[in-house]
C-alpha cells in the first residue's frame, strides 16, 4: 500500500540544510568524525537479549546490535546522513547499487507479482526485471515510456506492486514527472521506486511523491571511483522489513556494506553539494557550446531538451542540471573515434564505464552499460549506437578542457 506522506515542512525541505542538521554524532573519544566499528559480532549484557534481537524486540536505537550483516553502528551513522539528504524517515546501505535495487524489488514483490518499469534504465536494472526476476522468482515486468502517462497507467495489473523509474534516465537523460507517476502508482495501490543515482541533491524524489529512493553510491556520492556501494531510502516500517531475520531481503541475501566503506563515504557526503554544482556548471557550458557547433546534444539544462521545463519545475535549482551529457554521434565508429581522440590525443578524459568521477568518463552506452537492452528496446528508448554518455569531471580549468573537447569534436564532425 502507498505510504502516508508527512505534511510539507515549513520552511520547505532543503537537502543541504537537512544534511547539516544530521551531522550530530561524534567519534568514540570525541573526534569530529564518527568512529569505525569494525566488529562483525556484538556482545550483550544479558543472555535473554539475544532472542530479543532475533525477534526484533531489541533494536539498534536501544544500543543493541546483533551481527554485521544485520546492523552496524558506522553503517547506520552513514545511512542517517543519506536519509537526511533525501528527506526520508530511514535509509539502509548495501554493498552495491544493484544490491539495493534487487533487495527492495524482492521485498515488495512475491512470486506472481508484477512491476511496471521505465523502458530507459541502466542495463543491469533492465536485466534484473527482464530476465532474472521472471526466471528465478516468477516476478514479471512491463516496460514503458515514462513520458507517456497513459501507457504507464495501462500497464498496471491487479498484481502490480511497484512502478520503477530513474529520475534522470540512463543514458538518454529523460526526466521523469515524479508527482504524476506517484499519483498513477498510488491509484493502483503500488509504490513508486526511484533511482536517483544520476541526480543526487538535484532531485529530492521523496519530496515529489516517491515512496522509495535508491542510489548507486559508487557514482556521484562517492566521487572517487573507488568504492562500490548502494542505498535504499524510505519509510522506516518498510525498510526495517529488509532486515527481518526470517523474510528480509537484505538480511537473507546479504549485500552488506562494510563499515570502512561507510566511514569513507560519510566523509564525502558533506562536500557533495560543492561537487555537484561544479559538475553541472561545466556540463552546462559544454552542452551549450557543443550544440552551437552542431552536435546533437541531450542535456536537461538546454531549452532544446524535451523535458527542460519539467526539469526546472522539479529540480532544486542551486545544483544545476547535472554532470551528464549525451552526445549522439549516430554511428558506433564515429562515437569510438571521438572517445579515442579525447582520451589518447587530448588527455581530456577516460573511456570507461561509471560516472560521477572527478575526471571525465566516456562510454558508448549501446555497447556497454545499456548492452543488456535488446536492440529493439534501445531503438524505442531513442538510444542510437553512436550515443556517447559523458560524465563531465572538474579537473583542469574549464577553458582548458573545452579547448580539448572542441578539437576532438572537430576531427569527427
Secondary structure by P-SEA (a helix, b strand, c coil): ccccccccccccccaaaaaaaaccccccccccbbbbbcccbbbbcccaaaaaaaacccccccccccccccccaaaaaaaaaaaaaaccccccccccaaaaaaaaaaaaccccbbbbbbccccaaaaaaacccccccccbbbbbcccccaaaaaaaccccccbbbbbccccccccccaaaaaaaaaaaacbbbbbbccccccccccccccccbbbbccccccccccccccccccccaaaaaaaacccccccccccccccaaaaaaaaaaccaaaaaaaaaaaaaaaaaaaaaaacccccccccccccaaaaaaaccccccccccbbbbccccaaaaaaaaaaacccccccccccccccccbbbbcccccccccccaaaaaaacccccbbbbbccccccaaaaaaaaaaaaaacc
